[in-house]
Amino acid sequence: MEVLELVFTTPENKTKTITIDAPVANVSEATVRAAMEQMIASDVYRDADSPIQAIKAARYVSRTVTPII
């Protein structure tokens, strides 16, 4: 299972991560950066009155599950 993590900072220098399940593969940095900047500008992602303020990172994260039973 692969997810796309969009990582932002808040005005308090805390990290806020938004996870997207089943993302499109091989999205360019420019596309992701533009989307993240739009998310910041829209000001809809708030956690206890702490908005996302700056881009910190974006990454694909893969997890492999191997059943035992």
C-alpha positions in Angstrom: 0.0 0.0 0.0 1.4 3.4 -1.0 0.3 6.8 0.3 1.4 10.4 -0.4 2.3 12.4 2.6 2.1 16.2 2.4 4.0 17.7 5.3 3.5 21.3 6.4 4.5 23.5 9.3 2.3 25.7 11.4 3.0 29.1 12.9 4.0 27.3 16.1 6.7 25.3 14.1 4.7 22.1 14.6 4.3 19.6 11.8 1.0 18.8 10.2 0.8 15.8 7.8 -2.0 15.2 5.3 -2.1 11.7 3.9 -3.6 10.8 0.5 -4.4 7.2 -0.1 -3.9 5.6 -3.5 -2.1 8.6 -5.0 -1.2 9.0 -8.7 2.3 7.6 -9.2 5.3 9.8 -10.3 3.7 13.2 -9.8 6.2 16.0 -10.4 7.6 18.2 -7.8 6.1 21.3 -9.5 2.6 19.7 -9.5 2.8 18.7 -5.8 4.3 22.1 -4.8 1.5 24.0 -6.6 -1.2 21.8 -5.0 0.4 22.3 -1.5 0.6 26.1 -2.1 -3.1 26.1 -3.0 -3.9 24.2 0.2 -2.1 26.8 2.2 -3.8 29.7 0.4 -7.3 28.2 0.8 -6.9 28.3 4.6 -9.3 25.3 5.1 -6.8 23.0 6.8 -6.9 24.1 10.4 -6.2 22.1 13.6 -7.4 23.9 16.7 -7.0 27.3 15.0 -3.5 26.6 13.8 -3.4 26.8 10.0 -0.8 25.2 7.8 1.7 27.8 6.9 4.6 26.5 4.9 5.7 23.4 2.9 8.1 21.1 4.7 8.1 18.0 2.6 6.1 15.7 0.3 6.9 12.0 0.0 5.5 8.6 -1.1 5.4 6.1 1.7 5.1 2.4 1.0 4.3 -0.3 3.5 4.6 -4.0 2.9 2.5 -6.4 4.8 3.5 -10.0 5.0 0.8 -12.3 6.4 2.0 -15.0 8.8 -1.3 -16.7 9.3 
